[in-house]
Amino acid sequence: MPRRVDILGVPVDVVTEPDALSFVRERIRTHTPSRVVTVNVEYVMHAYKDSAFAHVLQTADMATPDSAGILWAMRRQGEDVSQRVGGSDLIWSLSEQASREGHRVFLLGAAEGVAQCAASRLQTRNPNLTVAGTWAGSPGPSERAFIVDLIRRSQTDLLFVAFGSPRQDLWIAENLLHTGACVAIGVGGSFDYVAGTARRAPAWMRDRGMEWLWRLYRQPWRWRRMMAIPRFVWRVTFGGHASSRLNKEDM
Ligand code: UDP
């Protein structure tokens, strides 16, 4: 198992993308139901005020570092990390691995038609990929039983869930064992990127840890959520209180 670092009470694994791929492959091979979370600054700051979400993150089977801010905080603890491991890259690499290994994948979430379109694009790049199913759906309780049954009948190995954070990770924690899927991962807006309904930041921005700025430019309504970033920097730099508070109250 990889080393874990505590970032304000949220564990994050010291892993690269190949490590995450091996982890998923192994969990599917051994039929071990597992949850993967891709942790960014908003996750950590949301966990600080939402103990249910904090618990979901603390009990995930793998937690990858998915933002420049998280990598920065890990480096402050002496870890030699420089690459983000996030849903919008993992959806491609995991699909490529799934096609090679014969794993079935299911795409749940995003707006009507987006998951279907993303699945077609993944199959265009990986002609041997078996898409067990897609469903737009929503994380609301009224659809829960139907969606769980749909996934169970699809017999998928790998489940991508795009309900946005924190809903996707809460949904996975509550439902994974009922779906029969082996590994589930919340991938945020990744279906939109794969389908082409949203554009990712240019590579030069991603490489410089500026994807948040691109998202703010494309989706200005995010400014309130993004206030998490300066608060995070402040807490990591000046206070260890968040971590001790979470550990006491939520674990
Ligand atoms: N979404 C959904 N159902 C909902 C809310 C959101 O399927 O009830 C989808 C939305 O269409 C989008 C994704 O969840 O495809 C969330 O994307 P966002 O960029 O907000 O996620 P983030 O990566 O910021 O968590």
Boltz pocket constraint, residues with backbone or C-beta under 6 A from the ligand:
constraints:
  - pocket:
      binder: B
      contacts: [[A, 109], [A, 110], [A, 111], [A, 136], [A, 137], [A, 138], [A, 139], [A, 162], [A, 163], [A, 164], [A, 165], [A, 187], [A, 188], [A, 189], [A, 190], [A, 191], [A, 192]]
      max_distance: 6.0
